Amino acid sequence: MTGTVAQWQVWTGMCLPTTGTYVIPDGLSTLSIDVERDTGVYVEPNVWMQHR
């Protein structure tokens, strides 16, 4: 999921002032913020299972 830094600040209710990774509420993974590019990217890991 990709959004601007401003969007991520609204969605998470957090201040994201610098480039880096952030632990977000209820997240399964960390959020990567790039302030210079005005982009935040969140990717949740996938688990694939095979059933008989």
C-alpha positions, 0 to 999 in steps of 0.5 A, a space after each residue: 500500500 502506497 501513499 503520501 507522507 501526509 496520508 500516512 500521518 492521517 491513516 496512522 495518527 502518527 507524526 512521521 517527520 523523517 525518512 526511515 521505518 516506523 512501527 504502526 498501530 495494528 501493523 504486521 510489518 513496518 512502514 517505510 517513509 521517504 520524506 524526500 520523495 513524499 512516499 510511504 510504503 507498507 507491505 504485509 508479509 504473505 504466508 502460503 499454505 497448501 492443503 490436501 
